[in-house]
């Protein structure tokens, strides 16, 4: 076996591995409730407000999925403080993802509600505070 043949085999293996990873990762942003919330938090914290709406169901509040220009800075600041805690609770086509929100010295625990529409999980409402 010559060097050229070995390089081609090595390159083919790398490309196949990359393709398998890409196909696996393309389960999609909507593939699990936790993934949707992670993407929502990241987009909001990064100020990518145009990426929020596709993560939301039609019944989700407009202020959550399309914050107006006056609220965007505060929205991004709050999103940077949110952390997912625990595993999502899924019951049929409904799910709750528990989060911690820290803002202005206060910390609250809340659940992000999601609904499954077709094969996509989407945010369906604002986080609801969890009673301690």
C-alpha positions as CSV (number, residue, x, y, z in Angstrom):
1,X,0.0,0.0,0.0
2,X,1.5,3.4,-1.0
3,X,1.3,6.6,1.0
4,X,-1.3,8.1,-1.4
5,X,-3.7,5.2,-0.8
6,X,-3.2,5.4,3.0
7,X,-4.0,9.2,3.0
8,X,-7.1,8.6,0.9
9,X,-8.4,5.9,3.4
10,X,-7.6,8.2,6.3
11,X,-9.4,11.1,4.7
12,X,-12.4,8.9,3.9
13,X,-12.7,7.7,7.5
14,X,-12.6,11.3,8.8
15,X,-15.3,12.3,6.3
16,X,-17.5,9.3,7.2
17,X,-17.1,10.1,11.0
18,X,-18.0,13.7,10.4
19,X,-21.0,12.7,8.4
20,X,-22.2,10.3,11.1
21,X,-21.8,13.1,13.7
22,X,-23.7,15.5,11.5
23,X,-26.5,13.2,10.9
24,X,-26.8,12.3,14.6
25,X,-26.7,16.0,15.6
26,X,-29.4,16.8,13.1
27,X,-32.0,15.3,15.4
28,X,-32.7,18.9,15.3
29,X,-33.0,21.7,17.8
30,X,-36.7,20.7,18.4
31,X,-35.9,17.1,19.2
32,X,-36.2,17.4,23.0
33,X,-37.7,19.9,25.4
34,X,-34.3,20.5,27.0
35,X,-32.6,21.2,23.7
36,X,-35.3,23.8,22.8
37,X,-34.9,25.6,26.1
38,X,-31.1,25.5,25.8
39,X,-31.3,27.1,22.3
40,X,-33.8,29.6,23.5
41,X,-31.6,30.7,26.4
42,X,-28.5,30.9,24.2
43,X,-30.3,32.9,21.4
44,X,-31.8,35.3,24.0
45,X,-28.6,35.8,25.9
46,X,-26.7,36.5,22.6
47,X,-29.3,39.0,21.4
48,X,-30.3,36.8,18.5
49,X,-34.0,37.7,18.8
50,X,-34.9,36.5,15.3
51,X,-34.0,32.9,16.5
52,X,-36.5,32.9,19.3
53,X,-39.8,32.8,17.3
54,X,-39.1,29.4,15.6
55,X,-38.7,27.9,19.0
56,X,-42.2,29.0,20.1
57,X,-45.6,27.6,19.6
58,X,-48.3,29.9,18.2
59,X,-49.9,30.2,21.7
60,X,-46.7,31.4,23.3
61,X,-46.7,35.0,24.5
62,X,-45.4,37.5,22.0
63,X,-43.2,39.2,24.6
64,X,-41.4,35.9,25.2
65,X,-40.8,35.0,21.5
66,X,-40.5,38.4,20.0
67,X,-39.4,41.0,22.7
68,X,-39.9,44.6,21.6
69,X,-36.9,46.8,21.1
70,X,-37.3,48.6,24.4
71,X,-37.1,45.3,26.3
72,X,-34.4,43.5,24.4
73,X,-31.4,44.6,26.5
74,X,-33.1,43.5,29.8
75,X,-34.3,40.3,28.2
76,X,-30.8,39.4,27.1
77,X,-29.5,40.2,30.6
78,X,-32.0,38.0,32.3
79,X,-31.4,35.2,29.8
80,X,-27.7,35.2,30.7
81,X,-28.7,34.2,34.3
82,X,-30.9,31.3,33.4
83,X,-29.6,27.7,34.2
84,X,-31.5,24.5,33.5
85,X,-31.7,22.3,36.5
86,X,-32.7,18.6,36.6
87,X,-34.3,16.6,33.8
88,X,-37.4,17.7,31.9
89,X,-40.8,16.2,33.0
90,X,-42.6,14.9,29.9
91,X,-46.2,13.7,29.9
92,X,-47.4,13.0,26.5
93,X,-47.2,16.1,24.3
94,X,-46.5,18.4,27.3
95,X,-43.2,19.0,29.1
96,X,-41.8,21.2,31.8
97,X,-38.1,22.2,31.9
98,X,-37.0,23.4,35.3
99,X,-34.8,26.5,35.4
100,X,-33.2,28.8,37.9
101,X,-33.4,32.6,37.2
102,X,-31.1,35.0,39.0
103,X,-31.9,38.7,38.5
104,X,-31.2,41.8,40.6
105,X,-30.1,39.8,43.6
106,X,-33.0,37.4,43.7
107,X,-33.1,33.8,42.5
108,X,-36.3,32.0,41.5
109,X,-37.0,28.5,40.3
110,X,-39.5,28.1,37.4
111,X,-40.7,25.7,34.8
112,X,-40.7,26.5,31.1
113,X,-43.8,24.8,29.6
114,X,-43.4,23.2,26.2
115,X,-45.8,21.4,23.8
116,X,-45.0,18.9,21.1
117,X,-46.5,19.7,17.8
118,X,-45.9,17.0,15.2
119,X,-42.3,16.0,15.8
120,X,-41.2,19.4,17.2
121,X,-41.0,20.6,20.8
122,X,-41.9,24.3,21.2
123,X,-42.1,26.7,24.0
124,X,-45.8,27.2,24.9
125,X,-45.7,29.8,27.6
126,X,-43.7,32.0,30.0
127,X,-41.8,30.3,32.8
128,X,-44.1,29.6,35.8
129,X,-42.5,30.1,39.2
130,X,-42.2,26.9,41.3
131,X,-43.5,27.1,44.8
132,X,-40.8,26.2,47.3
